């Protein structure tokens, strides 16, 4: 499955795909939002949780960029 095929899925099917076929990579906590990164085929999927309410609040897919940079331990240059 490619990123474009993933993006046209319903939210329910996106979550089902990520939780059954995705590989957990990392978690980052920022305030009350927990970002969880999964690898799926040749792209990344991030699931966002409200950590206080223990609820999923979003899902996004990407290949690179600021969302992926969040999981880097490198210091911010800009």
N, C-alpha and C positions, 0 to 999 in steps of 0.2 A: 504494500500500500504506500502510495506517495502522499506528500503533504496536501496536494490539491484534493485527492480523494478523501483524505481525512477531514479537510475543512468543510466539505459539503455534507458530512454526516450530521445527524441531529445531535444535540448535546448529550442525550442519553447514550447514543451509539458511540460518541467520542469517549465518554467515560468508560463504557464497557470495553472498548478497544484498548484504551490505555491501561486499565486495571487487569486485563487478561493477557495482553500481548506486549505491553511496554515493559522496559527494564528500569527499575528504580536506579537513579544516579545520585541524587543529593537533595538535601533540604536546607533552606535558608529561612531564618525567622527575622522579620522586620516589623517592629511594633506588634500589632495584634494579627498580622498576616503571616501565615506560613506558606512559603513557596516550595513546591515539591517538583523536582525535575525528573522526567522519564525519557528514555531513548526509545524511539519507535522507528524502525527501518532506517532511513537516512535523514531523519529530522528529530527535533526535540519537542516535547510537550510539557507544559508547565501547568500544574493544577494549583490553584490558590485556595487556601482555607482561612476562615476566620477562626483563629486558635482559641478565642474566648468562648465562642458559641459552638465550636467543633462542627462547622458547616462548610461545605464547598461553596465558594463564591465566584469561581471562574475557571476557565480553561483557555489556554492559548497554545498555538503551535508556531514554530519558527525554525530557521536553519542557522542563524547567527544573529548577532546584534546585542543590544543592551540587556535584553532578557537573559541571554546566555552569559553575559559578562557578570551578572549577579552572583554566579556560582564560582567565580574566579577568586582566588586568594591574593591576587596581585593588587598592589595599592592603586587607587584611582589617580590617574594622571591629569584629568581635566575636571 
